[in-house]
Amino acid sequence: MLIGAESYDNLKNSHSEWVEEYLGNVAEVRQDEWRGRIAVGSQSFVDKRIIFSRTQV
């Protein structure tokens, strides 16, 4: 195989391990700029969404 795996099953298992390893470390590497909300739209649209979100329980 092109990436050095001996078989499809070997590649599949390696990939699963890579994903689990990464996801296990996500809390440690999370960046604040990706955790917040991003508002998109005109200022009046954003203001209305803020007001609406505060009235929802």
C-alpha positions, 0 to 999 in steps of 0.5 A, spaced: 500 500 500 502 507 498 502 509 506 505 503 508 500 498 511 500 491 510 493 490 509 486 494 509 485 491 516 492 493 518 490 500 515 483 500 518 486 498 525 491 504 525 486 509 523 482 507 529 488 508 533 490 515 530 483 517 531 482 515 538 489 518 540 487 524 537 480 525 540 483 523 547 488 529 547 482 534 544 481 537 551 488 538 552 489 542 545 483 545 544 484 552 542 479 558 545 478 561 538 475 555 536 470 554 542 466 560 542 460 562 537 461 566 531 455 571 529 454 572 522 450 577 519 448 584 519 448 587 526 441 588 527 440 580 525 445 579 530 442 583 536 435 580 534 439 573 535 442 575 542 435 578 544 432 571 542 437 567 545 436 570 552 429 569 552 429 562 551 429 557 557 
